[in-house]
Amino acid sequence: WTRLNATTVPIPSNALPQLIATHDGAVWVSSQEHLLRIAPDGSTQPWQGPQPPMQITALRKDAQARLWIVTTRGVFVSTEGSMPQPAIFDDDAPGIEHAYGIWPAPDGNLWLSRDGTLWRLDAVPPDHRTLPAPQLSSAGIVLDLLFATDGTVWVMTLRDGVHRLNRARVDLLGHADGIGGNNVYGVS
């Protein structure tokens, strides 16, 4: 075991809300505005470059062993231990922040959200600003997804209840169904 601290490596100084291990044995650690890759040999590599990550909200792995970094500026991807590159919605305009999310589904597809819009991606679009037609456009902000074994996708939102997507049908469960304030933070 090796203890890493700010005097030995440039470890993020804020609380560590995200920690994920990748298939190559590395561990990625994030805090509000920092991302650090710790290789199996103990060497460290902070995410540096012209596009700082801003607020990191999620780290996710997919079936192709890619690491997805969700930030308030867009969604970035790292393959085979590389430093993250813009993947989808590379928002480079200062002061613009959105609520993004990405979820690898059991069938290998990726589900991507930006604020209240949700897409199902069979593959990462070559032009990271071009996406297919959305599966859902909500008046709220997509917070989380749950993939049921029957193929149903449950979408939890802030301010717009729960959406149930099943076989091209969308049902909304909200305040009238007993969800107070239409705010849903998670379901299991």
N, C-alpha and C positions, 0 to 999 in steps of 0.2 A: 504494500500500500504506500502511496505517496500523497502527502498532504499538499494541496495546491492552495496558495493564498496570493494576495495582491503583491507581496514582496518577491515571490518567485516567478510568477507568470501574470500576464495581464488579464486576470480573471474578472468577470463582471462584478461591479461593486454593489449593485442592487440585489434584492432578494432573487432567488433562483426559481422562477416559476415553471421552467421547462427543463427536462433532462431526458435524453433519448439515446439509446445505443443503436448503431447501424451495423449492417452485415459485415463490414470490414473490421469490426472490433473497436471502432472509435466511439467516443461519447461526445455528444453535442450538448452544451449547456447554454441556456439563454437567460437573460434578465430583461428588464424593460427595453433597453436600447443596445444590448450587446449580444454577440453570439461567439462562442468559443468552441473550437473542435479540439478534443484531446485524443491524440492517436494512441494506438495500443502500446507504443514504446514510451509514452509519457510526454512526448513533445506536444506543444500547443500551437494553435494557429487561430488568431482572432479574425473575424470577418472584417476586412478592411477594403477600402476602395472608394470610388466616387459615389456609390449609392449605399449609404449607411442604412441599416435595416429599420430604423425608427422603432416603433413599439412592436415587439414580437409577441404574437398572441397564441401561436400554436406551432408545434413541431410534429410532423406526421411522416410515417414510412408507408410506402406502397408495395404492391406485389413485385414490382420490378426493382426493388431495393433502392429506390430513389428517396431522398429526404426532402420533404416539402417544408418550407419556412414561410409561415403566414405572418404578415406584418400589416401595419396600417397603411403602407405604401403599395402593397401588392403581394403577389405570391411568387416566391423564389424557389429554385430547385437545385439540389446538389446531387451529382451522380458520381459514384466511386470515389468519394472523399474530396471532390473538388470544392472550391469556394462557390457559394451560391450564385446563380445567375438568374436574371429575370425570367420568369416562366409565363406568368399571366398577370395582366394589369400592372405594368411597371409604371406607377404613378410618380412621375418625377417633378410635378408641379409643387412648389413649396406651399405648405399650409393645407393641402388637401389630404384628408384622411378618411378612410372608409372602413367598414366592418367586413373583413374578409374571412372566409373559412374554406377548408378543403378536407374532404373525408374520403379515404380509400374504401370502396365498397367490396363486399365479399366476392362479387363477380369480376373484380379486377378493374372496374371503371372508377373514375374519380368524380366526385361531386364537388362543385365549386360554388361558393356564394360571394356576392358583393352586396352588402347591405341587405335588401330584401329579395334579390334576384338569385335564382338557383339554377345551375346548369349541370347536366350529366355529360361527362367527357369520355368517349371511347379511347381517345389518345390526346396528348398535349398538342394543341394547335401549333403549326409551324410559325405562324405570326401570332405572338402572344397577346395581341390586342383583338384578334378575331375569334369569336366564339359562335357555336351553333345557337339555335333558338333556345330560350330558357325553358326549363320544365315548370318553373313556378315564378311568379312575380307577386311578392307579398308587400303589404303596406307597412310591415314591420321590418325587423332586422333578424336574419337567420342566425340562431345561436348554436344549434346542435342538430345532428341527424341520428336516427336510429334505423338500422336495417333489419327488418323482420325476416324470419326464415321463409315466409310465403312470398317474398319479393316486395312487400310494402315498404315504403320509405316514410318514416315519421319525421316531420320537420318542426322543430321547436323554434318559436320566434319571440322576440321582444315586441310587444304591442299588437300582435296579430294572431295570437292563439297557436294551436297546433294544426298543421296541415298533414293530411294522409294522402300519399300518392300511391296509387295502385292501378296498374294496367291503363294508363292514360287518363285516369279519373282523379280529380283532386277534391277532397272533402276538407272543409274548415271546421274545426272544433274551437269555439271561443267562449266569450262571456255567457252567451245564451246556453251553453252546454255545461256551465259550472266552473269555467276557468276564470277566476276573478282577475280583472284588469287586463286580460289577454296576454299576460306575461308568463312564458313558460321557459324555465331555465334548464330543464333536463328531464329525461324519461328513461326508464330501464325496463 
